[in-house]
Amino acid sequence: MLLHDKLRPYRLLLASQSPRRRELISGCGLPFEPTPKYDCEEIYPADLTAEEVPLYLSQLKSRAYPVPLGEKEILLTADTVVILDGEVLGKPRDREDALCMLRRLGGRRHTVVSGVTLRSPHCMRTFDARTSVWLRQLEEEEITYYVDTFHPFDKAGSYGIQEWIGYAAIERIEGSFYNVMGLPIQKVYTELNKFLDQ
């Protein structure tokens, strides 16, 4: 049975305000409902490795969901980070922070890691996906143009692969393209299938 048919008796709740995550789930043909925005302070323990951070935060967002889940409800939460030299690069604080991040990323390989949590009233499953990204060295004029034109202030690492910078500056990737957009949708599809079968 196709996954979208399996999901018919359920409500898949997407706890994310990201238009990119909504687009990816829709593109995969999965029926879902976005949840209203709710408060979750995204703070993580200092002793976590950078790779553990998105897993921890996706679980934190899941547990912070303020409404008890119904019998046929599945909550999906996610968090995506950019990692460079073992350091998490989250969303930029401001324009200067965005410029600084892109200067650091230029000419280097970095890793994009997404943590995803699926939760029902009876069980919870958390998994991750990792993608290596090579960004060519950027001219200062290019960095300024990108930040001032596309305002990537809601994006981890200060860039969106689906925007100008992805076309003009990303040399190659290893792993899921959609993970870099913010949700490893192929892995979500297969893990959700397993989640319903357990």
N, C-alpha and C positions, 0 to 999 in steps of 0.2 A: 504494500500500500504506500502511495506517495505521502510524504510528510505533511503536505497541506491538508490531505484528507484525514490523516491521523489527528491533526490538530482541531478538527471541526468541533469535537465535544468540549474543547478547552478554550480558555481565554489566555492568550500569550500577552503579557503586560511588559512593555518596554519602558524601563525607568531611565530615560535619557532625553535630554532636550536637544541632542545633536541631530540636525537635519540629515547629516551624512549617514548616521546609523539607521535612521528611519528609511532613507532611500535604499540602503543595502538590504534591509529585511524585506521591504516591498519588492525590490528587484528579484529577490529569491522566491517570491510568490507566497510568502508566509503571512497569514492573517494575524494582525497584532493590534493592540490598543496602546497608545502612549499614556503613561501615567501623568497626573499633574505633578508639577515641580514640588519637591519637598526638601527640607533642610538635611544636609549631611556634611559635617565638617571633615574635609579630606586631609586628615592628619594621620601619619603613620609612624611606627616606632623607629627610632634612629638606628637600631641594630639590624634592620632588614637590609638585605642586599638589594641593589637597584632592580634586579629581575623579579624579586618577590613583591615589590611595591604595587604593581597593577593588580595582582591576585588579591592582595590584602584589601586594596581599595574597592575592588568589585564586590568582595564579601561585605565590607563595611557599608557600602551603598545598599546592598540587599537587606542587611539587618536593620538599617535605618528606615526602611520603607514603613510608613506609619499605619498602614491598613492591614489587618490580618488577612491572609490569603484564603480564598474559598477553595473547596475541594477540587474544583476543576480549573484552578488558576495557576499559571506558571509565570514567575517574575524573572525577567532578564535584566541584569545590570552589567556594566562594563567600565573598564578604565584603560586608557592607552597612554603610555609614556615613551619618550625618546631617551635613549641611554647613550652617553658619550663618555668614554674613559671611566666607566663605572659610576657615573653621576647621572641622576635623573634630571632631565630637562622637561619641566612641565609647561603649562601655559605661561606666556610672558606676562610680567607685571605691568609693563608699559611699552611704549615705542622703543625706548633705548634698550630695554631688555631683549626685545625681539631682534633688533639689529645685532646686538652682541651675540645672541645664540646663533644666528645665521653666519656670522663671521667665524665662530668656532666650528660649525658644522662643515663649512666649505673645504673641499679637498680631502675630506675624511670619510671613513666608513662609520656609520652609527647603527644602532639597533632599535627597532620599534617593537615594543612588547605590549600586547593587550591581554588583560585578565578579564575573563567572563564568568559570571555566576548565574546558574539556573537554580531556581528554588520553588518548591511547591510546599504545601503544608506538611508533607511527610519526608522530604529529602532535599538535599542541596548538593550541587555538583559545580566545581570550579575548575577551569582549565585556562591555559594560555596559548598564545601563538607569537612567534618571533620572526621578524623580517630584517634582514641586513640591507642597508641602503647606502649607496655611494653617491655623494653630492659633489659635483666638480667645484673647483675654486671659483668663488663668485667675486666679480668686481664690486667695489663699494657702491658704484652707481646702480648696479643691478639689485643689490640688497636694499638700498633705499627705495628704489622703484617698487619692488615687490611689497615691502612693508607698508609704504604709503598708498599703494593702489589697492592691495588686497586685505589689509588690516587683519593679519593672522593672529589676533590676540586671544582667540578661543581655541587655539590649536597647540597641542603639545609640540615642543621644538620649534614653534613659530613658523610652521609651514604646512600647507595642504598639498599633497601629491597630485591632486586632481586640478590644481590651479596652474598658473603660468610657470611657476618654479618647477613643477613636475615635468612639464614639456621641455623647458629650456635648460634645466640644470641637473636633473637626476640622470646619472650615467647608467646605472643598473641597480637591480634589486635581486635579492635571493629570498624567496618566501612569498607570502601572500601580498599582492598589491592592495587588496581591500583591507588587510590588517593595517596598512599604513594610513588608509583613509579613516580608520577608527573602529573597524569591527571585522574580525576574520570570519567572514560570512560562511565560507565553505565549512570551516570547523564548527561554527555555530549550528549549521544544518545537520552535520553528522552527530554532534554531541546531543542535540535536541532529540534526534531520532532515538539514540540510546537511552536518553532520559525517559522518554515515553514508553520504552520497551521494558524498563526495569520493574 
